[in-house]
Amino acid sequence: MIYFDSAATTLQKPPEVSRAVRRAMATMTSPGRGEYGPSARAAATLLACRERAACLFGVGEPDRVILTANATHGLNIAVKSLVKPGSTVLLSGWEHNAVTRPLRSIPGVRVRTIRAPLFRPDLFLEELDRQLTGEVEVMVCTQVSNVFGYVLPVGEIAALCRARGVPLIVDASQSAGLLPVRLEDWGADYVAMPGHKGLYGPQGTGLLLCREGGEPILEGGTGSDSRNQAMPDYLPDRLEAGTHNVPGAAGLLAGMGFVRRVGPGRLLRHETDLKDLAGEGLERLPGVQVFRTRGPCQTGVLSFRVAHWDTGALADRLSAHGVALRAGLHCAPAAHETAGTAETGTLRLSFSAFNTAREVEGFLSIMRQLV
């Protein structure tokens, strides 16, 4: 199989990730629930995971790194901590349903959306400057579109939010492990990310970086302050109720170690090289529209569509030839509305450290047969 769906989940993991998961399952229990060895090893693993993430993502204290089940979990905490009924929220226009659905669940929330063309950060910033008025109480922005790989200018966005006193939530689902993600440098209130994509961790893992506290969306045991029937008022306990995914955290720790060793810049260059190779080949085919640009405005995520082909039908034909990719709206209808592809959706290629130019050439050979 040629696997080109790493924007959803990186299937191929560094071997040390699975080793770490198996070791944790065999030797660790729950942290904070006992003074014996397996519990202590679990506590040490969680602390090491927080410390590594704090170092990678510019967080001063490891306690402000919250272990979540995925980016959606973290984004729900962030949104429901900052957005109140009746609030006005500004969105980038490229958001995933992990942002828009929690917002829609809060009564009376007014959502404004920036509609600026694909791969035009200059026009995006002009529109942001116009729409970031005193009525806006929170801004939520993805760093990279999961559909198009479009890199938004988060540094400039954060600076404008700081200047106008608007809290900022950043969705780093497609950027963590590839681009600089810096909570404190940005002055963002929250940054959420999954563990199972660019950090090469297991599914069911994620991180929420917090500037301060937050409101729990789940209450229960924490192994601390047990007499208190309210959730603790300190991090990370306040936002981490119940038994931790210790094997997942061990695997995520190993995955972040791989990213740190190889280097995010090197990983990004590898993925963008494959994206450009695929894009150039697709553009030679009749009826194919490719959504790409060169330079720093796009990562290794590439969307395309083919005239007279339903995207789902073409994805099925590619699957029959051993190519795994994503088709449709990619859980991000807002991004397609902004780009003008909402009626058709797109097919999406997304790469990882373990994909090769030979696989891209194999995919292009199959496309030449089909189109």
C-alpha positions as CSV (number, residue, x, y, z in Angstrom):
1,M,0.0,0.0,0.0
2,I,1.1,3.6,-0.8
3,Y,-0.1,5.5,2.3
4,F,-0.6,9.2,1.7
5,D,-3.0,10.1,4.5
6,S,-0.6,11.3,7.3
7,A,-2.6,14.5,7.8
8,A,-5.2,12.2,9.4
9,T,-2.8,9.8,11.1
10,T,0.8,8.9,10.5
11,L,0.6,5.1,9.9
12,Q,4.3,4.4,9.8
13,K,5.9,5.2,13.2
14,P,9.5,5.1,14.4
15,P,10.1,1.7,15.9
16,E,10.9,3.2,19.3
17,V,7.3,4.3,19.5
18,S,5.8,0.8,19.6
19,R,8.6,-0.4,21.9
20,A,7.8,2.4,24.3
21,V,4.0,1.5,24.3
22,R,4.7,-2.2,24.9
23,R,7.1,-1.4,27.7
24,A,4.6,0.9,29.4
25,M,1.8,-1.7,29.1
26,A,4.0,-4.3,30.8
27,T,5.6,-2.2,33.5
28,M,3.4,0.8,34.4
29,T,0.1,1.4,36.1
30,S,-1.5,4.8,37.0
31,P,0.5,7.8,38.3
32,G,-0.5,9.3,41.7
33,R,-2.4,6.1,42.8
34,G,0.4,4.4,44.6
35,E,4.0,4.6,45.9
36,Y,5.1,1.4,44.3
37,G,7.4,1.0,41.3
38,P,4.9,0.7,38.4
39,S,3.0,3.8,39.5
40,A,6.2,5.8,40.1
41,R,7.4,4.8,36.6
42,A,4.2,6.0,35.1
43,A,4.5,9.3,36.9
44,A,8.0,9.7,35.7
45,T,7.0,9.0,32.1
46,L,4.2,11.6,32.2
47,L,6.5,14.2,33.6
48,A,9.1,13.4,30.9
49,C,6.4,13.7,28.2
50,R,5.4,17.2,29.6
51,E,9.0,18.3,29.8
52,R,9.8,17.3,26.3
53,A,6.7,19.0,25.0
54,A,7.5,22.2,27.0
55,C,10.9,22.3,25.5
56,L,9.7,21.7,21.9
57,F,6.8,24.2,22.1
58,G,8.1,27.1,24.2
59,V,6.2,26.5,27.5
60,G,8.0,27.7,30.6
61,E,6.5,25.2,33.1
62,P,5.8,21.5,32.2
63,D,2.7,21.6,34.4
64,R,1.1,23.8,31.7
65,V,1.3,21.0,29.2
66,I,-2.0,19.1,29.5
67,L,-2.2,15.5,28.3
68,T,-5.4,15.0,26.2
69,A,-7.0,12.3,24.1
70,N,-6.6,14.3,20.9
71,A,-6.6,17.8,19.5
72,T,-10.4,17.9,19.6
73,H,-10.3,17.3,23.3
74,G,-7.9,20.1,23.8
75,L,-9.8,22.5,21.6
76,N,-13.0,21.8,23.4
77,I,-11.3,22.7,26.7
78,A,-9.8,25.9,25.2
79,V,-13.0,27.0,23.5
80,K,-15.2,26.3,26.5
81,S,-12.8,28.0,28.9
82,L,-12.8,31.3,26.9
83,V,-16.0,31.5,25.0
84,K,-19.2,32.3,26.9
85,P,-22.8,32.4,25.8
86,G,-23.3,35.4,23.6
87,S,-19.6,35.9,22.8
88,T,-18.3,37.1,19.4
89,V,-15.6,34.9,18.0
90,L,-13.4,35.5,15.0
91,L,-12.3,32.5,12.9
92,S,-9.6,32.2,10.2
93,G,-11.9,30.7,7.6
94,W,-9.8,27.5,7.4
95,E,-11.0,25.9,10.6
96,H,-11.8,22.2,11.2
97,N,-15.0,21.0,12.8
98,A,-13.0,20.4,16.0
99,V,-13.3,24.2,16.3
100,T,-16.6,25.1,14.7
101,R,-18.8,22.4,16.3
102,P,-17.8,23.3,19.9
103,L,-18.5,26.9,19.1
104,R,-21.9,26.2,17.7
105,S,-22.8,24.3,20.9
106,I,-22.5,27.4,23.0
107,P,-25.8,29.4,23.1
108,G,-25.8,32.7,21.3
109,V,-22.3,32.7,20.1
110,R,-21.7,35.0,17.1
111,V,-19.1,33.7,14.7
112,R,-17.3,36.0,12.3
113,T,-15.1,34.4,9.6
114,I,-12.2,35.9,7.6
115,R,-12.6,35.1,3.9
116,A,-9.3,35.7,2.2
117,P,-7.9,33.8,-0.8
118,L,-5.8,30.6,-0.5
119,F,-2.0,31.2,-0.2
120,R,-2.4,35.0,0.3
121,P,-1.3,35.7,3.9
122,D,-1.0,39.4,3.0
123,L,-4.7,39.7,2.2
124,F,-5.5,37.6,5.2
125,L,-3.7,40.0,7.5
126,E,-5.5,43.0,5.9
127,E,-8.9,41.4,6.5
128,L,-7.9,40.4,10.0
129,D,-6.9,44.0,10.8
130,R,-10.4,45.1,9.5
131,Q,-12.4,42.5,11.4
132,L,-10.5,42.4,14.7
133,T,-12.7,45.0,16.3
134,G,-13.6,45.7,19.9
135,E,-16.6,43.4,19.6
136,V,-14.4,40.3,19.2
137,E,-13.8,38.5,22.5
138,V,-11.8,35.5,21.2
139,M,-10.0,34.5,18.1
140,V,-9.4,30.9,17.0
141,C,-6.9,30.2,14.2
142,T,-5.4,27.1,12.7
143,Q,-1.7,27.3,11.9
144,V,-2.0,25.1,8.9
145,S,-5.1,24.1,6.9
146,N,-5.7,20.4,7.1
147,V,-7.1,20.5,3.5
148,F,-4.6,22.6,1.6
149,G,-1.5,22.7,3.8
150,Y,-1.8,26.5,3.8
151,V,0.4,28.0,6.4
152,L,-1.2,31.0,8.1
153,P,1.0,33.8,9.5
154,V,0.4,32.9,13.2
155,G,3.2,35.1,14.5
156,E,1.6,38.2,13.0
157,I,-1.9,37.1,13.9
158,A,-0.8,36.6,17.5
159,A,0.9,40.0,17.6
160,L,-2.3,41.8,16.4
161,C,-4.4,39.9,19.0
162,R,-2.0,40.9,21.7
163,A,-2.1,44.5,20.6
164,R,-5.9,44.5,20.8
165,G,-6.2,42.5,23.9
166,V,-8.0,39.5,22.2
167,P,-7.4,36.0,23.6
168,L,-6.1,33.6,21.0
169,I,-6.5,29.8,20.5
170,V,-4.2,28.1,18.0
171,D,-5.0,24.8,16.4
172,A,-1.5,23.2,15.7
173,S,-2.9,19.9,14.5
174,Q,-1.1,20.1,11.1
175,S,2.0,22.1,12.2
176,A,3.3,20.4,15.4
177,G,6.5,18.6,14.5
178,L,7.0,20.6,11.3
179,L,6.8,24.3,12.1
180,P,7.8,26.4,15.1
181,V,5.1,26.3,17.7
182,R,5.8,28.7,20.5
183,L,3.1,29.3,23.1
184,E,4.8,32.0,25.1
185,D,6.5,33.8,22.1
186,W,3.1,34.1,20.5
187,G,1.3,35.1,23.7
188,A,-1.5,32.6,22.8
189,D,-3.8,31.5,25.6
190,Y,-4.0,27.9,24.3
191,V,-2.4,25.8,21.6
192,A,-3.9,22.4,20.9
193,M,-2.3,19.5,19.0
194,P,-2.7,15.7,18.4
195,G,0.0,13.2,19.2
196,H,-0.8,10.9,16.3
197,K,0.1,13.1,13.3
198,G,3.4,15.1,13.0
199,L,4.6,14.0,16.5
200,Y,4.5,10.3,15.4
201,G,2.7,9.2,18.6
202,P,-0.1,6.7,19.0
203,Q,-3.8,7.5,18.3
204,G,-5.7,8.7,21.4
205,T,-3.0,11.1,22.5
206,G,-2.7,14.9,22.3
207,L,-1.4,18.0,24.1
208,L,-3.0,21.3,25.2
209,L,-0.5,24.1,26.0
210,C,-1.9,26.6,28.4
211,R,-0.8,30.1,29.3
212,E,-2.8,30.0,32.5
213,G,-5.6,27.8,33.8
214,G,-8.8,26.6,32.2
215,E,-12.2,25.2,32.8
216,P,-12.5,21.4,33.0
217,I,-15.0,19.6,30.6
218,L,-14.6,16.4,32.6
219,E,-14.5,16.0,36.4
220,G,-13.3,13.1,38.5
221,G,-10.4,11.5,40.2
222,T,-7.0,13.1,39.9
223,G,-5.0,11.2,42.5
224,S,-4.6,14.5,44.3
225,D,-6.6,16.7,46.8
226,S,-9.1,13.8,47.2
227,R,-11.1,15.4,50.0
228,N,-12.0,18.4,47.8
229,Q,-15.2,17.7,45.8
230,A,-14.3,20.4,43.3
231,M,-11.6,19.9,40.7
232,P,-8.2,21.1,41.9
233,D,-7.4,24.7,41.0
234,Y,-3.9,24.0,39.7
235,L,-2.5,22.5,36.5
236,P,-2.3,19.9,35.2
237,D,-4.6,18.2,37.6
238,R,-7.5,20.6,37.0
239,L,-7.8,19.5,33.3
240,E,-6.8,15.8,33.6
241,A,-9.6,13.8,35.3
242,G,-9.5,10.0,35.4
243,T,-6.9,7.4,34.4
244,H,-4.2,8.6,32.1
245,N,-3.3,6.9,28.8
246,V,0.1,6.0,30.1
247,P,1.1,3.7,27.1
248,G,0.0,6.5,24.8
249,A,2.1,9.1,26.6
250,A,5.1,6.8,26.5
251,G,4.7,6.4,22.8
252,L,4.2,10.2,22.4
253,L,7.4,10.8,24.4
254,A,9.2,8.5,22.0
255,G,7.6,10.1,18.9
256,M,8.6,13.6,20.1
257,G,12.1,12.3,20.6
258,F,12.2,11.2,17.0
259,V,11.0,14.6,15.8
260,R,13.7,16.4,18.0
261,R,16.4,14.0,16.7
262,V,15.6,14.4,13.0
263,G,14.6,18.0,13.3
264,P,11.3,19.7,12.3
265,G,12.9,21.7,9.5
266,R,14.3,18.5,7.9
267,L,11.0,16.7,8.2
268,L,9.2,19.7,6.6
269,R,11.6,19.9,3.7
270,H,11.2,16.2,3.0
271,E,7.4,16.5,2.9
272,T,7.3,19.6,0.8
273,D,9.7,18.0,-1.7
274,L,7.3,15.1,-2.1
275,K,4.4,17.6,-2.4
276,D,6.1,19.5,-5.2
277,L,7.0,16.3,-7.0
278,A,3.4,15.1,-6.8
279,G,2.0,18.5,-7.7
280,E,4.2,18.8,-10.8
281,G,3.2,15.4,-12.0
282,L,-0.5,16.0,-11.4
283,E,-0.5,19.3,-13.3
284,R,0.6,17.5,-16.4
285,L,-2.6,15.4,-16.5
286,P,-5.7,16.6,-18.3
287,G,-8.5,18.1,-16.3
288,V,-6.6,18.1,-13.0
289,Q,-6.7,21.2,-10.8
290,V,-3.9,21.3,-8.1
291,F,-4.0,23.6,-5.2
292,R,-0.4,24.4,-4.5
293,T,2.2,27.1,-4.2
294,R,5.9,27.2,-3.6
295,G,7.7,28.7,-0.7
296,P,6.8,28.9,3.0
297,C,3.0,29.2,2.6
298,Q,2.4,25.4,2.2
299,T,3.5,22.3,4.0
300,G,3.5,18.8,2.5
301,V,-0.3,18.6,2.2
302,L,-1.7,18.7,-1.4
303,S,-5.3,18.9,-2.5
304,F,-6.5,18.3,-6.1
305,R,-9.6,17.5,-8.0
306,V,-10.2,16.1,-11.5
307,A,-12.9,17.3,-13.9
308,H,-15.8,14.9,-14.5
309,W,-14.7,12.7,-11.5
310,D,-16.4,12.5,-8.2
311,T,-13.7,12.8,-5.6
312,G,-15.0,9.8,-3.6
313,A,-15.3,7.6,-6.6
314,L,-11.7,8.4,-7.7
315,A,-10.5,7.8,-4.2
316,D,-12.1,4.3,-4.3
317,R,-10.4,3.6,-7.6
318,L,-7.1,4.6,-6.2
319,S,-7.7,2.5,-3.1
320,A,-8.3,-0.5,-5.4
321,H,-4.8,0.2,-6.9
322,G,-3.3,0.3,-3.4
323,V,-3.2,4.1,-2.8
324,A,-4.6,5.4,0.5
325,L,-5.6,9.0,0.5
326,R,-8.5,11.2,1.7
327,A,-11.4,12.5,-0.3
328,G,-14.3,14.8,0.4
329,L,-14.5,17.7,2.8
330,H,-11.9,16.4,5.3
331,C,-14.1,17.5,8.4
332,A,-13.4,21.1,7.4
333,P,-16.3,22.4,5.3
334,A,-15.4,26.0,6.3
335,A,-12.1,25.6,4.6
336,H,-13.7,24.4,1.4
337,E,-16.2,27.3,1.5
338,T,-13.3,29.7,1.8
339,A,-11.5,28.1,-1.1
340,G,-14.5,27.6,-3.3
341,T,-14.4,23.8,-3.3
342,A,-17.4,23.1,-1.1
343,E,-19.5,21.5,-3.9
344,T,-16.9,19.0,-5.0
345,G,-14.5,18.6,-2.1
346,T,-10.9,17.5,-3.0
347,L,-8.6,14.6,-2.9
348,R,-5.8,15.1,-0.5
349,L,-2.3,13.8,-0.4
350,S,-0.3,14.1,2.8
351,F,3.1,12.8,3.5
352,S,5.3,11.8,6.4
353,A,9.0,11.1,7.0
354,F,8.5,7.5,5.8
355,N,7.2,8.3,2.3
356,T,9.5,8.2,-0.7
357,A,9.8,9.8,-4.2
358,R,9.4,6.3,-5.6
359,E,5.9,6.0,-4.0
360,V,5.0,9.4,-5.5
361,E,6.1,8.2,-8.9
362,G,4.0,5.0,-8.4
363,F,1.0,7.1,-7.5
364,L,1.4,9.3,-10.6
365,S,1.7,6.2,-12.8
366,I,-1.6,5.0,-11.5
367,M,-3.2,8.4,-12.0
368,R,-2.0,8.4,-15.6
369,Q,-3.9,5.1,-16.1
370,L,-7.1,6.4,-14.5
371,V,-7.4,10.0,-15.8
